[in-house]
Amino acid sequence: MKPDIHPAYEETTITCACGYTMKVGSTRKDIRVEICSQCHPFFTGKQKLVDTAGRIERFRKKYEKFQKKQEKAES
């Protein structure tokens, strides 16, 4: 390895939006994340449905139009 080209590897803290913190080694300091293994539905077993800006509603309206067209074609 070449000397003096690698970043400094230090102990840092990762902080989640839920408040959980953990100490790890990294080249960055004080990392912030939105979701971690303590609050992610896959690890907790709790399913949360987050509707961002009405995307689910828009999808249902779009699909509803498709079904109506298909019903008219069959009639």
FIVODREN-134824 format. One record per residue: residue number from 1; residue in three letters; chain; x, y, z of N, C-alpha, C in turn. Coordinates in pm, whole numbers, plus 50000, padded with zeros to 5 digits. Layout:
+-----+-----+---+-------+-------+-------+-------+-------+-------+-------+-------+-------+
:   k :   r : c :   nxx :   nyy :   nzz :  caxx :  cayy :  cazz :   cxx :   cyy :   czz :
+-----+-----+---+-------+-------+-------+-------+-------+-------+-------+-------+-------+
: NUM : ALA : A :     X :     Y :     Z :     X :     Y :     Z :     X :     Y :     Z :
...
+-----+-----+---+-------+-------+-------+-------+-------+-------+-------+-------+-------+
***
This chain:
+-----+-----+---+-------+-------+-------+-------+-------+-------+-------+-------+-------+
:   k :   r : c :   nxx :   nyy :   nzz :  caxx :  cayy :  cazz :   cxx :   cyy :   czz :
+-----+-----+---+-------+-------+-------+-------+-------+-------+-------+-------+-------+
:   1 : MET : A : 50083 : 49881 : 50000 : 50000 : 50000 : 50000 : 50087 : 50125 : 50000 :
:   2 : LYS : A : 50039 : 50224 : 49933 : 50112 : 50351 : 49930 : 50087 : 50428 : 50060 :
:   3 : PRO : A : 50188 : 50491 : 50113 : 50169 : 50567 : 50238 : 50099 : 50701 : 50211 :
:   4 : ASP : A : 50023 : 50746 : 50309 : 49960 : 50879 : 50311 : 49854 : 50902 : 50202 :
:   5 : ILE : A : 49790 : 50796 : 50151 : 49681 : 50818 : 50055 : 49547 : 50770 : 50109 :
:   6 : HIS : A : 49549 : 50697 : 50220 : 49426 : 50643 : 50275 : 49365 : 50738 : 50378 :
:   7 : PRO : A : 49230 : 50747 : 50382 : 49166 : 50834 : 50481 : 49182 : 50778 : 50622 :
:   8 : ALA : A : 49170 : 50864 : 50719 : 49182 : 50824 : 50859 : 49062 : 50738 : 50899 :
:   9 : TYR : A : 49089 : 50624 : 50961 : 48985 : 50532 : 51007 : 48967 : 50554 : 51157 :
:  10 : GLU : A : 48849 : 50601 : 51196 : 48824 : 50637 : 51335 : 48697 : 50571 : 51386 :
:  11 : GLU : A : 48678 : 50573 : 51517 : 48553 : 50526 : 51576 : 48452 : 50640 : 51564 :
:  12 : THR : A : 48333 : 50608 : 51514 : 48231 : 50710 : 51494 : 48098 : 50661 : 51549 :
:  13 : THR : A : 48001 : 50749 : 51557 : 47869 : 50716 : 51608 : 47767 : 50726 : 51496 :
:  14 : ILE : A : 47685 : 50620 : 51481 : 47574 : 50624 : 51386 : 47448 : 50650 : 51467 :
:  15 : THR : A : 47371 : 50752 : 51429 : 47249 : 50790 : 51500 : 47130 : 50774 : 51406 :
:  16 : CYS : A : 47029 : 50700 : 51451 : 46908 : 50679 : 51373 : 46803 : 50783 : 51412 :
:  17 : ALA : A : 46705 : 50803 : 51325 : 46596 : 50897 : 51353 : 46513 : 50851 : 51472 :
:  18 : CYS : A : 46511 : 50720 : 51500 : 46434 : 50668 : 51614 : 46506 : 50691 : 51747 :
:  19 : GLY : A : 46634 : 50734 : 51741 : 46708 : 50762 : 51862 : 46813 : 50659 : 51896 :
:  20 : TYR : A : 46815 : 50548 : 51828 : 46914 : 50443 : 51853 : 47051 : 50488 : 51803 :
:  21 : THR : A : 47155 : 50462 : 51883 : 47292 : 50496 : 51843 : 47380 : 50373 : 51855 :
:  22 : MET : A : 47483 : 50369 : 51770 : 47579 : 50260 : 51778 : 47718 : 50313 : 51742 :
:  23 : LYS : A : 47819 : 50251 : 51799 : 47958 : 50289 : 51773 : 48015 : 50192 : 51670 :
:  24 : VAL : A : 48074 : 50245 : 51564 : 48137 : 50165 : 51459 : 48264 : 50234 : 51412 :
:  25 : GLY : A : 48340 : 50165 : 51330 : 48458 : 50225 : 51270 : 48424 : 50275 : 51131 :
:  26 : SER : A : 48470 : 50394 : 51097 : 48440 : 50453 : 50967 : 48540 : 50564 : 50936 :
:  27 : THR : A : 48540 : 50605 : 50810 : 48622 : 50720 : 50771 : 48544 : 50850 : 50784 :
:  28 : ARG : A : 48414 : 50840 : 50812 : 48330 : 50960 : 50832 : 48298 : 50975 : 50980 :
:  29 : LYS : A : 48263 : 51097 : 51020 : 48227 : 51123 : 51159 : 48078 : 51148 : 51171 :
:  30 : ASP : A : 48019 : 51102 : 51279 : 47879 : 51128 : 51314 : 47784 : 51106 : 51196 :
:  31 : ILE : A : 47754 : 50981 : 51166 : 47665 : 50944 : 51057 : 47521 : 50943 : 51108 :
:  32 : ARG : A : 47428 : 51001 : 51030 : 47286 : 51001 : 51066 : 47210 : 50923 : 50960 :
:  33 : VAL : A : 47121 : 50833 : 51004 : 47040 : 50752 : 50913 : 46893 : 50768 : 50950 :
:  34 : GLU : A : 46804 : 50739 : 50854 : 46660 : 50752 : 50878 : 46600 : 50626 : 50939 :
:  35 : ILE : A : 46659 : 50511 : 50909 : 46601 : 50386 : 50956 : 46714 : 50289 : 50989 :
:  36 : CYS : A : 46694 : 50209 : 51093 : 46797 : 50113 : 51135 : 46730 : 49980 : 51166 :
:  37 : SER : A : 46809 : 49884 : 51212 : 46755 : 49752 : 51242 : 46662 : 49754 : 51365 :
:  38 : GLN : A : 46668 : 49857 : 51446 : 46583 : 49867 : 51564 : 46442 : 49916 : 51530 :
:  39 : CYS : A : 46426 : 49985 : 51417 : 46295 : 50040 : 51383 : 46245 : 49995 : 51245 :
:  40 : HIS : A : 46324 : 49919 : 51169 : 46282 : 49873 : 51036 : 46178 : 49763 : 51050 :
:  41 : PRO : A : 46067 : 49769 : 50973 : 45960 : 49669 : 50986 : 46006 : 49526 : 50962 :
:  42 : PHE : A : 46105 : 49502 : 50879 : 46153 : 49367 : 50855 : 46209 : 49304 : 50982 :
:  43 : PHE : A : 46281 : 49383 : 51061 : 46343 : 49332 : 51182 : 46249 : 49335 : 51303 :
:  44 : THR : A : 46156 : 49431 : 51307 : 46066 : 49442 : 51422 : 45942 : 49356 : 51407 :
:  45 : GLY : A : 45906 : 49319 : 51285 : 45786 : 49239 : 51262 : 45661 : 49323 : 51253 :
:  46 : LYS : A : 45672 : 49452 : 51263 : 45557 : 49543 : 51253 : 45553 : 49601 : 51114 :
:  47 : GLN : A : 45440 : 49593 : 51049 : 45426 : 49644 : 50913 : 45363 : 49782 : 50920 :
:  48 : LYS : A : 45430 : 49881 : 50861 : 45376 : 50016 : 50854 : 45360 : 50053 : 50708 :
:  49 : LEU : A : 45249 : 50112 : 50674 : 45225 : 50157 : 50538 : 45238 : 50309 : 50537 :
:  50 : VAL : A : 45335 : 50358 : 50466 : 45359 : 50502 : 50458 : 45317 : 50549 : 50320 :
:  51 : ASP : A : 45215 : 50632 : 50315 : 45167 : 50685 : 50188 : 45233 : 50820 : 50164 :
:  52 : THR : A : 45329 : 50822 : 50076 : 45404 : 50943 : 50047 : 45334 : 51021 : 49937 :
:  53 : ALA : A : 45281 : 51135 : 49971 : 45219 : 51228 : 49876 : 45106 : 51165 : 49798 :
:  54 : GLY : A : 45031 : 51075 : 49858 : 44913 : 51017 : 49794 : 44943 : 50924 : 49679 :
:  55 : ARG : A : 45058 : 50860 : 49677 : 45095 : 50773 : 49566 : 45004 : 50651 : 49556 :
:  56 : ILE : A : 44967 : 50596 : 49668 : 44880 : 50478 : 49666 : 44744 : 50515 : 49610 :
:  57 : GLU : A : 44694 : 50628 : 49652 : 44564 : 50674 : 49603 : 44568 : 50698 : 49452 :
:  58 : ARG : A : 44674 : 50761 : 49404 : 44687 : 50785 : 49259 : 44695 : 50653 : 49183 :
:  59 : PHE : A : 44766 : 50554 : 49236 : 44777 : 50425 : 49171 : 44639 : 50358 : 49163 :
:  60 : ARG : A : 44563 : 50363 : 49271 : 44429 : 50301 : 49271 : 44337 : 50368 : 49169 :
:  61 : LYS : A : 44343 : 50501 : 49158 : 44260 : 50571 : 49059 : 44299 : 50530 : 48918 :
:  62 : LYS : A : 44427 : 50520 : 48892 : 44476 : 50481 : 48760 : 44432 : 50338 : 48727 :
:  63 : TYR : A : 44444 : 50247 : 48822 : 44406 : 50108 : 48801 : 44255 : 50094 : 48784 :
:  64 : GLU : A : 44179 : 50178 : 48856 : 44033 : 50177 : 48846 : 43989 : 50211 : 48704 :
:  65 : LYS : A : 44053 : 50308 : 48642 : 44021 : 50344 : 48504 : 44050 : 50227 : 48410 :
:  66 : PHE : A : 44159 : 50156 : 48432 : 44194 : 50042 : 48350 : 44088 : 49932 : 48361 :
:  67 : GLN : A : 44039 : 49906 : 48482 : 43938 : 49803 : 48503 : 43807 : 49841 : 48435 :
:  68 : LYS : A : 43770 : 49968 : 48439 : 43646 : 50012 : 48376 : 43653 : 49994 : 48225 :
:  69 : LYS : A : 43767 : 50024 : 48166 : 43785 : 50006 : 48021 : 43774 : 49858 : 47985 :
:  70 : GLN : A : 43830 : 49774 : 48069 : 43828 : 49631 : 48041 : 43685 : 49576 : 48054 :
:  71 : GLU : A : 43607 : 49624 : 48151 : 43469 : 49580 : 48168 : 43382 : 49622 : 48050 :
:  72 : LYS : A : 43404 : 49743 : 47998 : 43329 : 49791 : 47883 : 43361 : 49707 : 47760 :
:  73 : ALA : A : 43485 : 49669 : 47743 : 43526 : 49589 : 47627 : 43464 : 49450 : 47632 :
:  74 : GLU : A : 43445 : 49395 : 47751 : 43386 : 49262 : 47764 : 43236 : 49264 : 47744 :
:  75 : SER : A : 43172 : 49377 : 47768 : 43026 : 49387 : 47756 : 42978 : 49396 : 47614 :
+-----+-----+---+-------+-------+-------+-------+-------+-------+-------+-------+-------+
***
